[in-house]
Structure formats: structure tokens, C-alpha cells
Amino acid sequence: MIGIGLGFKWFIFVVMALTAVGSSLMMVTRKNPIHSALWLIVTFFSVAVLYVTLNATFIAVAQVMVYAGAIMMLVLFVIMLIHLEWGAQWGRKKSFPKFIGGFITLILFVQILAGVYTYSDAGQHGIYTAQKLAEIGNTRAVGALLYGKYAFAFEVASILLLVGIVGAVLLARKRNEQER
């Protein structure tokens, strides 16, 4: 965002941060899973704009292509595949799993707040300084880390996504066979 004033950049950052928080809240509070998935897409796009304001254009493009594009298409495909009529029936009853889920959500929220309020920048700094990033570029730095130091974590995440999709397809297939 060269040539744009710092005040305007800050304004865009704050608006997109509020949009990301608002759309993520809308995502988790919707009863219709399709509406939740659409709100998740809004969240992904606003996070991509946040990356652009932080001069991380490669991450922003990857965010849009990978998450808002490919992953959300898979999520929508799985949602439509498994016919979520049974989800509406589950949502009407008060149950112990719902209570446990709410309790865990509350614990995670408190942990996030504790992390925000106790944050200090006393950790170890990485090897990529601002000067080195300007020299080699964001794309090369992200690629070196993603396919070097974090290659195993990257592959594990892709396997977990694949297992989730295969599991959803198997559940849908089993349900279709039981209905026949």
C-alpha cells in the first residue's frame, strides 16, 4: 500500500478487523450451516485485507486462494453432501454435549483474553529482519519457512483436512444406505 497515508491505512485496518470479528461472531451464531460458511468467507476476505495492510501480500493472496477459495468450496460441498436435517433436531434440545461445548468455548475465550493482557515482546526474534525481508521479498521468506522449517506441520494439516473430508463423505454414504 505504497502512497497511501498512514491514517487511511489505519482506518482500513480497524474497519477490516471489526468486520472480521463481527463476521466470525455471525458465523458461530447462525443455525443454518450454509449461512455460517458464507460468513466464514467474509471473515477470510477481511483477514486477507488485514494482511495487505500489513504488507504481507503473498499471505493475503494465499488466504484468498486457499481458504476462501478451495477450503470453503470443500466445506460447502461436505455440508450439502451430508444433508443436515438432523442438525436442526439436535439444535432444539438442551444436552450435556452442548453444555460441555459452551464451557470449553468459555475457557478458550478466557485464555485468549489472558494471552492478550499478558503479552510481552520478550521472545526470541526470527532470522528475517525488516531489511532482509526487503532484500529477498515476502514470498521467498514464506516459502523458505513453509517448505523448510514447517514442512512437516504443513503436510500434517493437509492430511487432517483430507481425513475430515473422507470422513464426511463416508458418513453421508452410510446415512444414504440406511435411508434406502
HUWOWO-V409664 format. One record per pair of residues at least 24 apart in sequence whose ideal C-beta (glycine too) atoms are under 10 Angstrom apart, sorted by sequence separation. I is the first residue (numbers start at 0). GAP is how many residues later the second one is. If there is no record, write none. Layout:
# HUWOWO-V409664
i->[I,I]
gap->[GAP,GAP]
This chain:
# HUWOWO-V409664
i->[18,19,21,22,42,43,19,20,42,43,18,19,40,41,18,19,39,40,43,17,18,19,39,40,43,15,16,19,15,16,18,19,40,14,15,18,39,40,15,16,39,15,16,14,15,37,40,15,36,39,40,12,15,16,36,39,11,12,15,11,36,37,12,13,35,36,11,12,11,12,33,36,10,32,33,36,8,9,32,35,36,8,7,8,32,33,8,32,33,31,32,3,32,33,0,32,0,31,0,1,0,32,31,32,0,30,31,30,30,54,27,55,61,54,59,60,54,57,58,56,57,58,61,56,57,55,56,57,54,57,58,57,61,80,55,57,55,74,77,81,50,73,77,80,81,73,76,80,74,77,78,81,82,85,70,73,74,77,80,81,69,73,76,77,80,81,76,79,80,82,74,77,81,82,73,77,80,81,80,82]
gap->[24,24,24,24,24,24,25,25,25,25,26,26,26,26,27,27,27,27,27,28,28,28,28,28,28,29,29,29,30,30,30,30,30,31,31,31,31,31,32,32,32,33,33,34,34,34,34,35,35,35,35,36,36,36,36,36,37,37,37,38,38,38,39,39,39,39,40,40,41,41,41,41,42,42,42,42,43,43,43,43,43,44,45,45,45,45,46,46,46,47,47,49,49,50,51,51,52,52,53,53,54,54,55,55,56,56,56,57,60,75,77,77,77,78,78,78,79,79,79,80,80,80,80,81,81,82,82,82,83,83,83,84,84,84,85,85,86,86,86,86,87,87,87,87,87,88,88,88,89,89,89,89,89,89,90,90,90,90,90,90,91,91,91,91,91,91,92,92,92,92,93,93,93,93,94,94,94,94,95,96]
